[in-house]
Amino acid sequence: MAMVFFTPQKGEVSAHAPAKKGGDAYQVIALVNSVRAAYGLADYVANSALMSAAQAHSEYQASIGSATHTGNGGSRAGDRAIAAGYGGGAKVYVTENIYSGRSATASIAVNWWQGDSVHLNTMISPSYTDVGVGVAEANGVTYYTMDVGYIAGAAGQGSNSKSSSGSSSGSSNDSAAVIVPIVAATPQADGSIIHTVKEGQALWNIAAIYNITVDNLLALNGLTENSFIHPGDQVLVQAATTITATQTLSATQSLAISTTTIPIPVTQTATAVVVPTDTQAPISIQSPSETPSDMVLLESPQPTIIVMIEGDAPSSPKIDPVLLAIGALVVIGIFLVFLGSFTRKAS
């Protein structure tokens, strides 16, 4: 598939048009090879197709004033390399580093890449053999693009081959310079934090703004060092927090209370006072009726009930005086009868 890249036409150069800096491109390659030598690795070899693709992408970034791995028409690094003729139709693997900054030099770009593990892996990978660098400038900002690649079947591939999608379009290392300010996302109701990736953002600077490590970010999202993120992707920064709620009985909730009915006989007037020992639930007391046989029903929660009854004590039974006199006469009469019988016998 043919890819179209933005390139300023002659005669259309303005204050916003990118300026080419070919000398800086080869200086970047020399600095990167110095880093590789420190790791005991062979130099990258400049490839004309990769140089062309990298330069076109740097000019595209300068034209839009933003650092991005997505090129004109939505292209990726592998797409741009193939469109520039890299591999001649063979399967290729491509990884890309970018950097932009005001008055940035080649050494600043390489030092910045060297300070980040993902970008450093692009420079010291034993899996790649070819390199291309493009440099453009607009409005005082310099844009660097470095594409490294390997053509399948070519000699010189290292034993620790980097994993890739294996597609003919290749793959790109989606790691960008700090250009677009990152605004931390607001935690959601469940405590999780999800960040939406924007242009110029990579895993390392997303991790930095949330004060977590890149390894933790990779683990949360099931990614590896070779995984890519793109604008619009949702990155989980903090997992949801599990909240265990403890139910508290409110004052308005009712309690089920078992009650006991206690019958109390009433002779005249009684006042009942019920004192529950384990609750302050209201007590229902019914007044006694006028009939002596009526009962007072007292209801109170179990288990302990104290009942105090106050009333007139029952009076002693009264003796009729007439009956008392009759009884006395009967006793005297019986006594006299016995006395007369005894006198007759004695005479």
C-alpha positions in Angstrom: 0.0 0.0 0.0 1.5 3.3 -1.1 1.8 5.9 1.7 1.7 9.6 1.1 3.9 11.8 3.4 3.8 15.5 3.9 6.9 17.3 2.5 7.0 21.1 2.1 7.2 22.0 -1.6 9.9 24.3 -2.9 8.9 27.9 -2.8 6.4 27.4 0.0 8.9 27.7 2.9 7.6 29.9 5.7 8.2 30.5 9.4 6.2 27.4 10.1 7.9 25.1 7.6 10.3 22.5 9.0 14.0 22.9 8.3 16.2 19.9 7.5 19.2 19.2 9.6 21.0 16.3 7.8 24.2 16.8 9.8 22.5 16.3 13.1 20.9 13.0 11.7 24.3 11.4 11.2 25.5 12.8 14.6 22.6 10.9 16.2 23.7 7.7 14.5 27.3 8.2 15.7 26.2 8.8 19.3 23.8 5.8 19.3 26.6 3.6 18.0 28.8 4.8 20.8 26.2 3.6 23.3 26.0 0.3 21.5 29.8 -0.1 21.7 29.7 0.4 25.4 27.4 -2.6 25.6 29.7 -4.7 23.3 27.3 -4.5 20.3 28.0 -3.9 16.6 27.2 -0.6 15.1 23.9 0.1 13.4 24.3 0.6 9.7 22.6 3.6 8.1 19.9 2.5 5.6 18.8 4.9 2.9 15.1 3.7 3.0 15.0 4.1 6.8 16.7 7.5 6.6 14.1 8.6 4.1 11.2 7.4 6.2 12.6 8.9 9.4 13.2 12.3 7.8 9.7 12.4 6.3 8.2 11.7 9.7 10.3 14.3 11.4 9.1 16.8 8.9 5.5 15.7 9.4 5.8 16.3 13.1 7.3 19.7 12.6 4.5 20.6 10.2 1.8 19.8 12.8 3.8 21.1 15.8 3.5 17.9 17.8 5.6 14.8 18.5 3.7 11.6 17.5 4.4 8.1 16.3 1.3 8.3 14.1 2.2 9.7 10.7 0.3 11.3 7.8 -2.8 9.2 7.0 -2.5 7.2 10.3 0.7 5.5 9.3 3.0 3.7 11.7 6.8 3.3 11.6 6.7 0.0 9.8 4.3 1.3 7.2 6.5 4.3 6.5 9.6 2.1 6.2 8.0 -0.3 3.8 6.6 2.7 1.7 10.1 4.1 1.5 11.3 0.7 0.1 12.8 -0.9 3.2 13.1 -4.7 2.8 12.2 -4.7 -0.9 9.1 -6.7 -0.2 10.5 -9.0 2.5 9.2 -9.2 6.0 10.7 -6.4 8.1 10.7 -5.4 11.8 10.9 -1.8 12.7 11.0 0.1 16.0 11.0 3.9 16.4 12.2 6.5 18.9 11.2 10.1 18.7 12.1 13.2 20.6 11.3 16.9 20.3 12.4 20.0 22.3 13.2 23.6 21.9 16.7 24.0 20.6 17.3 20.3 21.2 20.6 18.9 20.0 21.5 15.4 18.9 23.3 14.7 22.2 20.2 15.9 24.1 18.0 13.5 22.2 20.3 10.5 22.6 20.9 11.2 26.3 17.1 11.5 26.9 16.6 8.1 25.1 19.4 6.6 27.1 17.7 7.6 30.4 14.5 5.6 29.7 14.5 1.8 29.5 12.1 1.5 26.6 14.0 4.0 24.4 17.4 2.5 25.5 16.2 -0.9 24.3 15.7 0.5 20.9 19.3 1.8 20.8 21.0 -1.4 22.2 18.8 -4.1 20.8 20.8 -7.0 19.4 17.8 -7.8 17.1 18.2 -4.9 14.7 21.0 -4.1 12.3 19.8 -1.0 10.3 19.1 2.6 11.3 17.7 5.7 9.9 17.4 9.2 11.5 15.5 12.2 10.5 15.7 15.7 11.9 13.5 18.8 11.3 12.9 22.1 12.9 10.0 24.5 13.1 9.3 27.5 15.4 12.4 26.8 17.4 11.5 23.2 18.2 13.6 20.4 16.8 12.0 17.0 16.0 14.1 13.8 16.0 13.0 10.4 14.6 15.1 7.3 14.7 13.9 4.1 13.0 15.9 0.8 13.6 15.0 -2.3 11.6 15.8 -5.8 10.5 15.0 -7.5 7.3 13.9 -11.1 7.8 16.5 -13.6 6.6 19.3 -11.0 6.6 22.6 -11.8 8.2 23.5 -10.3 11.5 20.4 -10.8 13.6 21.1 -11.3 17.3 20.1 -14.4 19.2 17.8 -12.5 21.5 15.3 -11.5 18.7 12.7 -9.0 19.9 9.2 -10.3 19.7 7.0 -8.6 17.1 3.6 -8.9 15.5 5.4 -10.5 12.6 3.2 -8.6 10.1 4.7 -7.2 6.9 3.9 -3.7 8.1 6.4 -4.1 10.9 6.0 -2.7 14.4 6.8 0.6 16.1 8.0 1.3 19.6 5.2 3.6 20.8 7.4 5.8 23.1 7.3 9.6 22.7 9.0 12.6 24.2 7.3 14.7 26.8 5.4 17.2 24.6 1.7 17.0 25.5 1.2 17.8 29.1 -0.4 14.9 31.0 -3.3 15.6 33.2 -4.0 13.0 35.8 -7.4 11.4 35.5 -10.0 11.7 38.3 -10.6 8.5 40.3 -13.9 6.8 39.5 -16.6 5.9 42.0 -15.0 2.4 42.7 -11.6 4.0 43.3 -10.1 2.9 40.0 -8.1 5.4 37.8 -8.2 5.0 34.0 -6.0 7.2 31.8 -6.9 8.0 28.2 -3.7 8.1 26.1 -3.2 11.2 24.0 -0.7 12.1 21.3 2.9 12.2 22.5 2.2 10.1 25.6 4.0 6.9 26.5 3.9 4.4 29.3 6.9 5.9 31.0 5.6 9.5 31.3 2.1 8.3 32.2 3.7 6.3 35.0 5.7 9.3 36.1 2.6 11.6 36.4 0.8 9.1 38.6 4.0 8.3 40.7 4.1 4.6 39.9 6.7 2.5 38.1 6.5 1.4 34.5 6.6 -2.2 35.7 3.5 -1.7 37.8 1.7 -0.1 34.9 2.6 -3.0 32.6 1.4 -5.5 35.2 -1.9 -3.7 35.8 -2.7 -3.8 32.0 -1.2 -7.2 31.2 1.4 -5.6 28.9 5.1 -6.3 28.3 8.0 -4.1 27.4 7.3 -4.8 23.7 3.6 -3.7 24.0 2.4 -0.5 22.3 -0.1 2.1 23.3 -1.8 4.5 21.0 -3.8 7.7 21.3 -7.3 6.8 22.6 -6.2 3.7 24.5 -7.5 3.3 28.0 -4.7 2.5 30.5 -5.5 1.3 34.0 -3.4 3.2 36.5 -5.1 2.1 39.7 -7.3 -0.9 40.3 -10.7 -0.6 41.9 -10.7 -0.5 45.7 -12.9 -3.2 47.4 -15.0 -1.7 50.1 -16.5 -3.9 52.8 -19.6 -2.2 54.3 -20.6 -2.9 57.9 -24.3 -2.5 58.6 -25.1 -0.3 61.6 -28.6 -0.5 63.1 -30.1 3.0 63.0 -32.2 4.5 65.7 -35.3 4.5 63.4 -35.1 0.7 62.8 -37.6 -1.3 64.9 -36.6 -4.2 67.1 -38.6 -7.3 67.5 -39.3 -7.8 71.2 -40.9 -10.9 72.7 -43.6 -10.1 75.3 -45.2 -12.1 78.1 -48.7 -11.6 79.5 -49.0 -11.8 83.3 -52.4 -11.9 85.0 -52.7 -10.2 88.4 -55.9 -10.4 90.5 -57.3 -7.1 91.7 -59.4 -6.8 94.8 -60.0 -3.0 95.0 -57.5 -0.6 93.4 -54.0 -1.5 92.3 -51.2 0.4 90.7 -48.7 -1.6 88.7 -45.2 -0.5 88.0 -43.2 -2.6 85.6 -39.4 -2.1 85.4 -37.6 -4.0 82.6 -33.9 -4.5 83.3 -32.6 -4.8 79.8 -34.5 -2.3 77.6 -36.3 1.0 77.6 -39.2 -0.1 75.4 -42.6 1.4 76.3 -44.8 -0.7 78.6 -48.6 -1.0 78.0 -50.7 -1.0 81.2 -54.5 -1.5 81.2 -56.5 0.0 84.0 -58.6 -2.5 86.1 -62.4 -2.6 85.7 -64.9 -2.3 88.5 -65.6 -6.1 88.7 -63.4 -7.8 91.4 -63.0 -10.8 89.1 -61.3 -8.7 86.4 -57.7 -9.0 85.7 -55.0 -6.5 84.8 -52.8 -7.5 81.8 -49.2 -6.3 82.0 -46.9 -6.6 78.9 -43.2 -6.2 79.2 -40.2 -7.5 77.3 -38.4 -10.6 78.6 -36.3 -11.7 80.3 -36.6 -9.9 83.7 -39.7 -8.3 85.0 -40.2 -6.7 88.5 -43.8 -6.1 89.5 -44.7 -4.0 92.5 -48.4 -3.9 93.5 -49.7 -1.1 95.9 -53.3 -1.2 97.4 -55.5 -1.5 100.5 -54.6 -4.5 102.7 -57.5 -6.9 103.1 -59.5 -6.1 106.4 -60.0 -8.6 109.3 -63.4 -10.3 109.3 -65.9 -8.6 111.7 -67.9 -10.7 114.5 -71.6 -10.1 115.0 -72.3 -9.2 118.8 -75.7 -11.0 118.8 -74.1 -14.2 117.6 -71.5 -13.7 120.2 -74.1 -13.4 123.0 -76.0 -16.4 121.8 -72.9 -18.4 121.7 -72.1 -17.4 125.2 -75.6 -18.3 126.5 -75.4 -21.7 124.8 -72.1 -22.4 126.5 -73.5 -21.3 129.9 -76.6 -23.5 129.4 -74.6 -26.5 128.6 -72.5 -25.8 131.7 -75.6 -25.5 133.9 -77.0 -28.8 132.5 -73.8 -30.6 133.4 -73.7 -29.0 136.8 -77.3 -30.1 137.7 -76.7 -33.6 136.5 -73.6 -33.8 138.7 -75.5 -32.4 141.8 -78.3 -35.0 141.6 -75.9 -37.9 141.4 -74.0 -36.6 144.5 -77.2 -36.5 146.6 
